[in-house]
């Protein structure tokens, strides 16, 4: 499948999951940074990846994020901050708080985007490749390696004992026209950051802080994040 028309529109909307609102923002909170040498040499593959996948398998996740998107034509990165929630049976909910408020809910079948001016719902079944890209993060948190490997080659740098990085490289031509690589960085049991490198060379780096997992994420916060009726 070529990337054009409605498929291109879906791709751009999916990119919005990692870079919703762009503009000046407060400085990112200080967090540990993966070692510069972490992604070097040949990555481990096969069974060596399993321990990290096991660590990441969750029912729920809640965290804050700070993000920088570097665009070749702009002198300074575009910044945003907000919150991210994952619930195994619901998907991903992301609320951007600065510089503009925007709410995104990503399920297995649909991408919903809401601002103070409009709401939009986009089906993901237009392209199985773009759907695979959109669902990398929730599929990773479900521990479904087989599903991810349908569309991506996966390599592991480091190990589950300390710093690690999972690199996802697209297998299909349609995805290669959009993204070069997606990398998830972590330390032991925690995800620290995500990076998307687009085919154009633009990059988006998302840092996660204040992580809560499983039963530590309150029902009320999940209900609010995913827009349950009556949630406030």
Steps between C-alpha positions, in 0.01 A plus 500: 500500500632844414476787745259751353154650528307385805786277611729802524238680709481208740879491521517867593230450762692208647813714516289732715493238774868578565491872415151637556545869568807692398634825636695652790477301822657482842831323538476122529538351848839352575513123453766238454631488147597179319875465444613646167668169416187292562403471134824373351616179345268223388172465694395175662209317338301183548453363852731764651219755464247302704607617851439867412162422347406316818597799714285735294180295499246707695130536572525876554749784474472866593768767459587857409687580180717775359576505132722666243447476126795607287407611149770567243347831390472641853784644707356386834312184600125501554410409857197360680408346836211297635390158620476148355282212621497138382230248584534152353141468378457864398823618336696824541364838612723803469419851614725786393484784753754747361524697285148405383250261652424199282370154584570181304362152560645211300321164506572190292269631227466877533690823558293776666632857521324772697579869548289785637389574143435160339502123532615250238486121482725312259471124432831313494393232253601710198851352517626206704852646492400835642283326756806302609696824540225666702472203733871441573484634853177333620594174328838510676329554836276201429811290441388393152835457329360282222260775392778759491727276295243485220601855404830572677843349549579527873846537647608529865790708625615457859314257728213476747756525784572869437451740208338359187356620170255324268536617140212442256594522131218483244491207261260634237557766235195699610628539854855569382368804316376639831738390772857381520491365853313502831704446818370435851758566774481362852685416817423169666119487540423859394456665162692828497447644154386443142647624173354512151736566208298587192610423146543875449756514780272681746506348849264495798635422847251431780615467861279328757498588871294424814415149379221307669424137411212257528304537827680827581308670218157595646179397323386863503806614306448232236133595469587867459780434251285284274193721525262276694153655543488712814877496553644835615 
